[in-house]
Amino acid sequence: MELICYTVMGVFPALVIFSMSEQSGLCELLVGGGCYCLGIVFFKSDGIVPFAHAIWHLFVAVGAAIHYYAIWKYLYAQTPRPVQTSR
């Protein structure tokens, strides 16, 4: 069940591609999801690879940071439009 949840965390943000009118930020979404999915390898090799669980946490943190950066850059850091007043 955990593996399914982590896979969904990596793939789910990519579903927004179908409703995107503008493709900016697509690279960040894919790289962040790739970090989540690549981290699954370390999650499943816990006990085999030394510090695998800690490495998995690093992949999750990097994936989340990349997604956060994409949201900040393409949604919040837009230049504000001047407010037009009607006279």
N, C-alpha and C positions, 0 to 999 in steps of 0.2 A: 504494500500500500504506500509506503514511503517513497519508493522508486517512482510510482505513478505520480504522486504529488510533485516531486522534484522535476519530473519530465514536463508536467503541465506548466510549472513555473517557468521553464525554459522556452516552451513552445507557445504558450498562450499569448504573450505580447505580439507575436508575429501575426496573429489573426487580424490585427488592426490593419494590415496591409490591404485587405479587401475593401475597406471603407476609406482609404486614404485618397484625398484628391490631389495632394502634393506629396512627392516622394522624398522630401527632405527628412532626414532622421532615420531612414531605412537602414543605412549601414550600422548605426548605433544599435538599433533593435536586433539586427542579425548577430552582431558581435556579442552583445549582452546575452542573448539566448544561447549562443554557441558556448559561452563561458559556463552557463548553467549546465548545459548538456555534457560538456567535456568534464565538468566536475563530477558527474555521475560515475565516471570510470573510477575515480578515487573513492567515492562513497562505497562502491561495491567491492573495492579491494581493501577495505578496512581489515586490519589484522594480517594482511599479506605484505603490503607496502608500509614501511615505517612512516608514521605521521600522516597516513592517508586521510584520516578524518579531518585533521587540521588543514591539509591541502584542499580538501573538498570545501571547507568553510571559506578559504581564500577565493576559490573560484566563484562561490555564491556571492561573496562580498564584491568581487570585481564585476560580476554580471549585474548586480543590483546598482552599483555605482555608475556603470555605463548607461543603464536604463534611466537612472535619475538624471544624469547629465543630458541625455537626449530630451527628456521632458523639460528640463530647465532651459536648454538652448533653444528648442524649437517652439515651446509654448509660452514660457515666462520671460525670456530675454528678448522678445520682439520689441522693436522700437515703438513707443506709444504714438498713436495717431493724435494729431491736434484736435481738440474739441471745437467743433464749429457751433457758433451761436447764431441763432436766427434773429434778425432785427426787423 
